[in-house]
Every structure is written in structure tokens, then in C-alpha cells.
Amino acid sequence: MVAISAGGWGFVGGLSVGLGLWYWASVRSQRQLGRLVRLFPSGSHSATMPLQVRLRKAVQFQQQSEQSLHQRLSTWQTILQSAPVGYLEVDEENCVYWHNAKAAVLLNVEPHRDSSAPKQRSLLQMVRSYELDQLIESVRQHQTSQCQEWTFHALQTQQQAKDLPLRGSAIPLEEGHVGVFLEDRWEAVQLSQERDRWTSDVAHELKTPLTSIRLIAETLQPSIDPSLKGWVDRLIQETMRLSVLVQDILELSQITFQNPNTLKPTEVDVPKLIQNAWVTLEPLAQHKNLSLYYEGPDHHFLGADGNRLLRVFLNLIDNSIKFSPVDAAIAIYLRPNVQIPDPTDTQLTQEWVQIEVIDAGSGFPEESLNHVFKRFYRADPARGRVAPENLPTGGGSGLGLAIAHQIITAHGGTIEAKNHPGQGGAWIKILLPNTRLKISSSTHQSVPDKLQ
């Protein structure tokens, strides 16, 4: 039996402690490697492999995935860079993060610099467009996609600026970023204007022949055989209807292409205009026993083109008469001095005159609400305008609301079509700037105490 000295026992004890520490460190290391390996996707390694091999395989797989993501990102940036539409992205601080070549051209800014370059300036410093800034803020507020059209005034030189119609479609992105797709609508606007000019030219050419046809028919009417008189009367009525349609097209074109120079503003009394429109169309209303309910001041003077506003009220009331049921009422509300925040500065408010026209009909079809102010659009093509003989009517051409829209827009106001939540009928809401002309009070027209 071999005796172990005290020094030997010390060596054995130290070796045991060292082996124990090594084993503990090894187990701890294995556990850490196991936790680390589990962070990687399971498809990057096999569970039967040693941990070191699994970790090496997982790192290789992760590097390949990262490289693939960089390639995909580069591909998408190449696609956006070559896209025929502009793309602009801003970060959470509204600084321009990235934009493609088309956006640089549309917004008249410098091309995008390398990502290693210093941080870009804020959006409003680079692009002087409050409409674009409002679109982005609307996306941030609602966290949904938003779309807006506006005219961008791009400064080409120190003396010249180019007006460019744009459509922006903005989407929310991660980390507070917002992406905006920009579409150049110059060609579409030009085509639309050319179409409208062509329609105006055709209407102008038709005006004289239609007048001649009507005069000839009226001249021949007394000498026509009584059995054919009905046909001549119908010919005259159809000619008059076509003449009204031609006049509507000409008036709409004049407002569109000469806006706002075509307006002749004076100080007019809005309640008086509403009453005049009702008196003109009252014979039509009597055939359906319709009444007018008016709520608002007896007098409210406004700087506007009286003849144009009268045409608006005629078109709206005529539409209400057409689609109202028998023994119903047409409601008109006039609210002056309506305060609405300025869209360009929420700290300021603008003063408006609000006019609402509500009928008791079935209202607009939901799918038609965004189209009712388009030319020749009729919510229900099967419903024609049937008017008593020799009474004034717009002819159901689909131009009445389009003309009203152009007139209100020319005055700097807005017009909106809805269905009234309570009554269910058509609900037209008009906002006009509450401005007055500084003219003598002698030009004011008197109005009755109340509208009947």
C-alpha cells in the first residue's frame, strides 16, 4: 500500500476541483450554445448534429439569408428606381429617407444620394408642397392608405414655375415611415380638357341649326294637317330639349375654361336667390303637391355671382322636385358664419356660409355618391325626367349637378352629395366663403319677411 503525502493529497484535491470547474463550465457552455442554436430557424441545422456543428451550420444559413435579403432589397430598389411612377419615403421625423428618379423629376429635387451620405433635409425644406405634407400627416393619423390629388407648383427657374397635376397615394410603413407613390396626371388632364373643348365646339355648332329647326317647325305648325299636329308639337318639344342641353354644355364649358374670370360678383341676398328659384319651379312642385321648408335668416348678403348661384339653386331644387314623392317637403337650411379650421393651418379658422338642400326621396345609390357631379352621369339611367308640358326643366341631361359643382368651385367653395341619415333623401351640402363686397347699401335687394 502506497502512502500519499500531504502534498499529493493537495494535488489530487486541486485536480478534482479543476475537473469539476471544467465540467461545470462545459455544461454551461453547452447550454448557452443550445439556447443560441434555438434562436436560429430549425431548417438551418439538424437536431442530431453536435452543438458546435449545428451552430456553424446555423450561422452559415443566417449569412445566406441575410445575403438573400440584401439582394431582394437591391432588386426592389432597382424596380422602384426604374418605375414610371414616383416613389418617396419619409421617416418618423418627416425627413426624406429615399426617393426614386421619377419622384426627383416630378418634385424638381436632386436625385437620391448614397445611404452613407448625411441625413436628408425635412420634407418641407426639400419639397414646398403643403398638400403632400398633409397627405403624409393624414396617413400617420389614421394609419391607413390615403389618396389625394393636387396641383404642384414646381419652381423651374427663378422667374418661372410649372403647375403639375399630381395624384399621391400614401401608405403607412414600419418604424413610423410613410411611403408615397406619385402619379403625373398632366396627360390625363390635357386629354380631359381636349375632350371638354371638343364637346363645347360641337355644342356651339349645334346651337344655330337647332334654333333654325325650331323656327321652321313653329312656322309650319299652323298650316299642318290637324292629324299631324301632335308630331309637330313633339318635334318642337324635342328641339327645345336639345337646345337646353346645348346651352347647358356651353355654360359648363364657359365656367370650366374661363374660371374664375367668367364670374361677375355683386353683393347678393342668398335667401332672395333661394326664393326666386323656388318661385320659378313652383309650377312643377304643385303637380306633386310639394312644399318648401326653409330655415335660416331672412337676409344674408354675400359677394358672389348672383346669376350663377341662382342657377345652382334652380338645378338643386329641380332635382329635388324630380325625385321627391307626392305630398312631401323639400328642406333648405342656411347657416351663416360657420367656423371651420383652415386645412393649411389648424390654428386658424375660416368663416363659411353653409347651405343644405334635403329632399324626401330615396336618396343616391351608395355606389353613385362619388360620381354624381360628373358630366352626363345619372344615378339611375332608367329614370328620365317627365315634366308637364311647357314647364321649365333641365331635361335630365346629367349636367345639372356638374354645372352646380363648377359654379361652387369657381366661387372658392365646396359641394358634397350624401344621403341624409335621418330622412334618407338626397342631401346636398354647400360651403361658400363668407365674404362681402364693399359697395353701397343701395345695391341690396329687398326680400320678403319669410319664404313660403
Secondary structure, 3 states (H helix, E strand, C coil): CCCCCHHHHHHHHHHHHHHHHHHHHHHHHHHHHHHHHHCCCHHHCCCCCCHHHHHHHHHHHHHHHHHHHHHHHHHHHHHHHHCCCEEEEECCCCEEEEECHHHHHHHCCCCCCCCCCCCCCEHHHHCCCHHHHHHHHHHHHHCCCEEEEEEEEEECCCCCEEEEEEEEEEEECHHHCEEEEEEECHHHHHHHHHHHHHHHHHHHHHHHHHHHHHHHHHHHHHHCCHHHHHHHHHHHHHHHHHHHHHHHHHHHHHHHHHCCCCCCCEEEEHHHHHHHHHHHHHHHHHCCCCEEEEECCCCCEEEECHHHHHHHHHHHHHHHHHHCCCCCEEEEEEEEEEEEEECCEEEEEEEEEEEEEECCCCCCCHHHCCCCCCCCCCCCCCCCCCCCCCCCCCCCCCCHHHHHHHHHHHCCCEEEEEECCCCCCEEEEEEEECCCCCCCHHHCCCCCCCCC
